[in-house]
Amino acid sequence: MGYAKIQTNLPGEKSKSLVERRENIVPKGVSYGVPAFAESANGALIQDVDGNTFIDFVGAIGVLNVGHCHPKVTQALHEQVDKFIHTGFNVMMFESYIELAEKLASLAPGNHEKKVLMQNSGAEAVENAVKIARKYTKRQGIISFSRGYHGRTLMTMTMTSKVKPYKFEFGPFAPEVYRAPYPYVYRRPNGLTEEQYEDYVITEFKNLFVTDVAPETIAAVVMEPVQGEGGFIVPGKRFVQEVSKFCKEHGILFIADEIQTGFARTCRYFAIEHFEVVPDIITVSKSMGAGVPISAVIGRKEIMDAADPGELGGTYSGSPLGCKAALAVLEIIEEEGLNQRGEEIGKKVMERFQKFYDKFKCIGDIRGLGAMCAIEIVKDQETKEPAKELTNQIIKEANKRGLLIFSAGIYSNVIRLLMPLVITDEQLEEGLNILENSIEAAEVALNNITHV
């Protein structure tokens, strides 16, 4: 008997009623994936209100590396709720904030002294990293990268590359943000080897500081070690190291945005460790709290201390519930060997992806780092034309079969996998089988529609 069990049409009757209520009260700008409402969840499985069970390959978009409702997390939350829910760290402090900060500082790359600021969300962490960088350097300019994603607030939306649906008609945007090229090996110009292409992108990065902005005016470069929403694009080590080197030479802070890549997703606590680079500041969130909102900014002591009292913080920043959840997450990663498990999952997934690539002509590229894996769907492997419609059809077919998957990429043609790292081998295998069947069914369905 399989783990995925779909007993109704999607949406089922209860979910259908809730969808109707949603349409009457929730703005249409709030999107949704599968048309179902959750009833319960555990590990890598979610049950909806109609009794359907799904294998979760999305993990709330990278939030649940330790899985749904891990006993250690739920126990920590229950214990905290019985004591107090919130005091406001800037009103009455609590020890869990300090303990979490100490642990994050000890895990972050680099032997230098560090300090840690807690916030609520990934976007808020990036916003505060920018504030701190500007305060410390006395400069205003910020560099982000093509296809990068950093959030939906004014500053992070400005830094984000993808126009639709994140930026269209939401301007004007924040000033002094500049966009640098980020390597995308699969879509490199014809005729260039990977090494030549990396040389080219490095040169173009440096040229930005000649053609667009002077390096003396730049406070920070903000980079995702692996682009998430951009399509799970993994840069070459030399590119990342050259960017870091350039920053050091010009007094620019290097900020690693680890919101989606952190906490064992790439089989390291931080993905930047793969590139042998020590950032000045790291931002983390998502899987940090296993579903409880919390984020952090980890930085060099002298940088983090640039702001004066009252200039950083927030009403709910570093809530007791978030801190306790995050401490439990760190225990789980260590005790259950999730960094190693992430590596094992990644190998299994990429082995299956290679078979998919050999079987399906619609798969243009397979890529990933650790358990952060993706396939890019195209109309033609030669032209590499993105196939957004086919991607959407694959997702629908997977949902119908009890698998939750999600798209990414500037063309919305990348299927990214972010399954909980506590997923069993059997659940993983079943999910990959469903994905394979869904690709096959989607090709047939789309061909039938095309020929009608």
Secondary structure, DSSP 4 states (H G I P E B T S, - for coil): --S-B--S-SS-HHHHHHHHHHHHHS-TTS--SSS--EEEEEBTEEEETTS-EEEESSHHHHT-TT-BT-HHHHHHHHHHHHH-S---TTTS--HHHHHHHHHHHHHSSSSS-EEEEEESSHHHHHHHHHHHHHHHH---EEEEETT----SSHHHHHH----TTTTTT--SPPSSEEEE----GGGPPTT--HHHHHHHHHHHHHHHHHHT--GGGEEEEEE-SSBTTTTSBPPPHHHHHHHHHHHHHTTPEEEEE-TTTTTTTTSSSSGGGGGT---SEEEE-GGGTTTS--EEEEEEHHHHTTSPTTSS--TTTT-HHHHHHHHHHHHHHHHTTHHHHHHHHHHHHHHHHHHHHHH-TTEEEEEEETTEEEEEEBS-TTT--B-HHHHHHHHHHHHHTTEE-EEESTTS-EEEE---TT--HHHHHHHHHHHHHHHHHHHHHHHHHHT-
